[in-house]
Amino acid sequence: MLDKKREEVEMMTTKETFTQSLRKEVHDIWEANFEHPFVKGIAKGDLPIECFRFYVLQDSYYLSHFARVQAIAASKAENLYMTSRMASHAQGTYEAELGLHNKFMEVLKVSEEELNQFRPAPTAYAYTSHLYRVAETGTVGEVIASLLPCYWIYYDIGQSFKGAKPKEEIYRTWIDTYGGEWFVKLVLEQIHHLDRLAEIASETEKEKMKMAFTISCQYELAFWEMAYTQEKWLSDKTYA
């Protein structure tokens, strides 16, 4: 059963908000995240560790660019308060999430040489490219819309699998991180920002926000598939 905080995320007012309408639009994509074998494998504890290792490397790459896009959003904000908050989110991505991934890399014995030779998989590269495109051409509202699915989907996964106790400690840590109190505050704040910005946005801008949000939702789902299959560039594949 969803806890009170998740209900707060999904039912912030009796009147449907902009973010609630976005969430409804992508319902099928959203729910597919919880059924993906990568996510279910973490909760059950039977995900091959090689898949999670691949994910950690790709997600660290993604987060390093996610933080940069958060900083761009800060520079686009029209008031100092939002500038300071988006800058704080960028710093938090570095300190909290990238710090967590660095610990994962130690446990997974990722070598310095491996890091130096790292190349992003096609989906990781495409997702970050999408974020940069929105950051380059869009308003602060469009940028936040492109970033929000990462926050919100991970929060929902953390809450949905909060009671899971996989034997693999690294999987328990991952679930606990995104089901934690610190994370819900960040999610609610970004939802609030986007709803406030949508109130003063034109219909054209709101359509662009919707597009940015929907594409990012597609990429979130594709990211699990990328990690589960350990996706390669076509030029790296061999064919019989």
C-alpha positions as CSV (number, residue, x, y, z in Angstrom):
1,M,0.0,0.0,0.0
2,L,1.3,3.4,-0.9
3,D,2.5,5.4,2.1
4,K,1.3,8.9,3.0
5,K,4.2,10.6,1.3
6,R,3.6,8.9,-2.1
7,E,0.0,9.9,-1.8
8,E,1.2,13.5,-1.3
9,V,3.3,13.2,-4.4
10,E,0.4,12.0,-6.5
11,M,-2.5,13.9,-4.9
12,M,-1.1,17.2,-3.9
13,T,-4.4,19.0,-4.4
14,T,-8.0,18.1,-5.2
15,K,-7.7,19.9,-8.5
16,E,-5.5,18.1,-11.1
17,T,-2.2,19.8,-11.4
18,F,0.0,20.0,-14.5
19,T,2.4,17.3,-13.2
20,Q,-0.5,15.0,-12.4
21,S,-1.8,15.4,-15.9
22,L,1.7,14.6,-17.2
23,R,1.8,11.5,-15.1
24,K,-1.6,10.3,-16.4
25,E,-0.4,10.8,-20.0
26,V,2.5,8.5,-19.5
27,H,0.8,5.9,-17.3
28,D,1.7,2.9,-19.4
29,I,5.3,3.8,-19.8
30,W,5.5,4.6,-16.1
31,E,4.1,1.3,-14.9
32,A,6.3,-0.6,-17.3
33,N,9.3,0.5,-15.1
34,F,8.1,-1.6,-12.2
35,E,7.7,-4.7,-14.4
36,H,11.1,-4.5,-16.1
37,P,13.3,-7.5,-15.2
38,F,16.2,-5.2,-14.2
39,V,14.1,-3.4,-11.6
40,K,12.3,-6.6,-10.4
41,G,15.7,-8.4,-10.4
42,I,17.1,-5.8,-7.9
43,A,14.0,-6.2,-5.6
44,K,14.2,-10.0,-5.8
45,G,18.0,-10.1,-5.6
46,D,18.4,-12.3,-8.7
47,L,19.6,-9.6,-11.1
48,P,23.0,-10.7,-12.5
49,I,25.6,-8.6,-10.8
50,E,27.3,-7.9,-14.2
51,C,24.1,-6.1,-15.3
52,F,24.1,-3.9,-12.2
53,R,27.8,-3.2,-12.7
54,F,27.1,-2.1,-16.2
55,Y,24.3,0.1,-14.9
56,V,26.5,1.8,-12.2
57,L,29.1,2.8,-14.8
58,Q,26.5,4.1,-17.2
59,D,24.4,5.8,-14.5
60,S,27.5,7.6,-13.2
61,Y,28.1,9.0,-16.6
62,Y,24.5,10.0,-16.9
63,L,24.5,11.7,-13.4
64,S,27.6,13.7,-14.2
65,H,25.7,15.3,-17.1
66,F,22.4,15.4,-15.2
67,A,24.2,17.7,-12.7
68,R,25.4,19.9,-15.4
69,V,21.9,20.3,-16.8
70,Q,20.6,21.1,-13.3
71,A,23.2,23.9,-13.2
72,I,22.0,25.1,-16.6
73,A,18.5,25.2,-15.2
74,A,19.8,27.3,-12.4
75,S,21.3,29.8,-14.9
76,K,17.9,30.0,-16.7
77,A,15.8,30.7,-13.6
78,E,14.1,34.0,-13.4
79,N,14.6,34.5,-9.7
80,L,17.4,34.0,-7.3
81,Y,15.5,31.5,-5.1
82,M,15.1,29.1,-7.9
83,T,18.6,29.7,-9.1
84,S,19.9,28.8,-5.6
85,R,17.7,25.7,-5.4
86,M,18.6,24.3,-8.8
87,A,22.3,24.9,-8.0
88,S,21.7,23.1,-4.7
89,H,20.2,20.1,-6.6
90,A,23.3,20.0,-8.9
91,Q,25.5,19.9,-5.8
92,G,23.4,17.3,-4.2
93,T,23.6,15.1,-7.3
94,Y,27.4,15.2,-7.0
95,E,27.6,14.6,-3.3
96,A,24.8,12.1,-2.7
97,E,24.2,10.1,-5.9
98,L,27.6,10.2,-7.4
99,G,29.1,9.5,-4.0
100,L,26.9,6.5,-3.7
101,H,28.0,5.3,-7.1
102,N,31.6,5.7,-6.2
103,K,31.0,3.4,-3.2
104,F,29.3,0.9,-5.5
105,M,32.3,1.0,-7.8
106,E,34.6,0.1,-4.9
107,V,32.4,-2.9,-4.0
108,L,32.2,-3.9,-7.6
109,K,36.0,-3.6,-8.0
110,V,35.8,-1.2,-11.0
111,S,39.5,-0.4,-11.8
112,E,41.0,3.0,-12.8
113,E,41.9,1.5,-16.2
114,E,38.3,0.5,-16.7
115,L,37.1,4.0,-15.9
116,N,39.6,5.5,-18.3
117,Q,38.4,3.3,-21.1
118,F,34.7,3.8,-20.4
119,R,32.4,4.6,-23.2
120,P,28.7,5.4,-22.8
121,A,26.2,3.0,-24.2
122,P,23.9,4.3,-27.0
123,T,21.0,4.8,-24.7
124,A,23.0,6.7,-22.0
125,Y,24.5,8.9,-24.7
126,A,21.1,9.5,-26.3
127,Y,19.4,10.3,-23.0
128,T,22.0,12.9,-21.9
129,S,21.9,14.4,-25.4
130,H,18.2,14.8,-25.1
131,L,18.7,16.7,-21.8
132,Y,21.3,18.9,-23.3
133,R,19.1,19.7,-26.3
134,V,16.3,20.8,-24.0
135,A,18.7,22.8,-21.8
136,E,20.1,24.5,-24.9
137,T,16.8,25.5,-26.5
138,G,14.2,25.4,-23.7
139,T,13.0,27.5,-20.8
140,V,13.7,26.6,-17.2
141,G,10.3,24.9,-17.1
142,E,11.2,22.7,-20.0
143,V,14.5,21.8,-18.5
144,I,12.9,20.8,-15.2
145,A,10.3,18.8,-17.1
146,S,13.1,16.9,-18.8
147,L,14.8,16.2,-15.4
148,L,11.7,15.3,-13.4
149,P,11.1,11.8,-14.6
150,C,14.5,10.7,-13.2
151,Y,13.6,12.0,-9.8
152,W,10.0,10.8,-9.8
153,I,10.3,7.4,-11.3
154,Y,13.2,6.5,-8.9
155,Y,11.2,7.7,-6.0
156,D,8.2,5.6,-7.0
157,I,10.5,2.6,-7.4
158,G,12.1,3.2,-4.0
159,Q,8.7,3.4,-2.4
160,S,7.2,0.4,-4.3
161,F,10.0,-1.9,-3.3
162,K,10.7,-0.5,0.1
163,G,9.9,-3.7,1.9
164,A,12.1,-5.8,-0.4
165,K,15.1,-7.5,1.3
166,P,17.3,-8.9,-1.5
167,K,20.3,-10.9,-0.2
168,E,22.7,-8.8,-2.2
169,E,23.6,-5.9,0.1
170,I,24.3,-3.5,-2.8
171,Y,20.7,-4.0,-4.0
172,R,19.3,-3.2,-0.6
173,T,21.4,0.0,-0.4
174,W,20.1,1.0,-3.9
175,I,16.4,0.5,-2.8
176,D,16.9,2.2,0.5
177,T,18.5,5.2,-1.1
178,Y,15.6,6.1,-3.3
179,G,13.0,5.2,-0.7
180,G,14.6,7.5,1.8
181,E,13.2,10.7,3.4
182,W,15.9,12.9,1.9
183,F,14.9,11.9,-1.7
184,V,11.2,12.6,-1.3
185,K,11.9,16.2,-0.4
186,L,13.8,16.7,-3.7
187,V,11.1,15.1,-5.7
188,L,8.3,17.2,-4.2
189,E,10.3,20.3,-4.7
190,Q,10.8,19.7,-8.4
191,I,7.1,18.8,-8.8
192,H,6.2,22.0,-7.1
193,H,8.6,24.1,-9.3
194,L,7.1,22.6,-12.5
195,D,3.5,23.2,-11.4
196,R,4.3,26.8,-10.5
197,L,6.0,27.4,-13.8
198,A,3.2,25.7,-15.8
199,E,0.7,28.2,-14.2
200,I,2.4,31.1,-16.0
201,A,3.5,29.3,-19.1
202,S,1.9,29.7,-22.5
203,E,0.1,26.7,-24.1
204,T,3.0,26.3,-26.5
205,E,5.5,26.2,-23.7
206,K,3.4,23.7,-21.8
207,E,3.3,21.4,-24.9
208,K,7.1,21.6,-25.0
209,M,7.3,20.7,-21.3
210,K,5.0,17.8,-21.9
211,M,7.2,16.6,-24.8
212,A,10.4,16.9,-22.8
213,F,8.8,15.0,-19.9
214,T,7.5,12.2,-22.1
215,I,10.7,11.7,-23.9
216,S,12.6,11.5,-20.6
217,C,10.1,8.9,-19.4
218,Q,10.8,6.8,-22.5
219,Y,14.5,7.0,-21.8
220,E,14.1,6.0,-18.2
221,L,12.5,2.8,-19.3
222,A,15.1,2.3,-22.0
223,F,17.9,2.8,-19.4
224,W,16.8,-0.4,-17.6
225,E,16.8,-2.3,-20.8
226,M,20.2,-0.9,-21.7
227,A,21.6,-2.2,-18.4
228,Y,19.8,-5.5,-18.5
229,T,21.1,-6.3,-22.0
230,Q,24.5,-4.6,-21.5
231,E,23.8,-2.7,-24.6
232,K,26.6,-2.2,-27.2
233,W,27.1,0.0,-30.2
234,L,26.4,-1.8,-33.4
235,S,30.1,-1.5,-34.4
236,D,31.1,-3.4,-31.3
237,K,28.8,-6.4,-32.1
238,T,29.9,-9.5,-34.0
239,Y,27.6,-11.4,-36.2
240,A,27.8,-15.0,-37.3
